[in-house]
Amino acid sequence: MIDIPENVEVKTVKAVLKALGVTVKKGKKKASSYNPEFVEKILQGENDIKAGKGKRMNVEDLWK
């Protein structure tokens, strides 16, 4: 797989590859190797933070 920098247009990259004789195909999205329950917990935590739920702590206070 090739990583394309954000400032490069995909059309431009495809045109260059086509000019070089490279065939461009859309790949299938890989399935996540993470446990779906774990992913759901992480997403729920992110949603909770966006909703204002949660508590801020200073790093120095973690070991008190």
ABEGO torsion letter per residue (X at the ends): XBBBBAABBAAAAAAAAAAAGBBBBBBBBBBBABBAAAAAAAAAAAAAAAAGBEBBBBAAAAAX
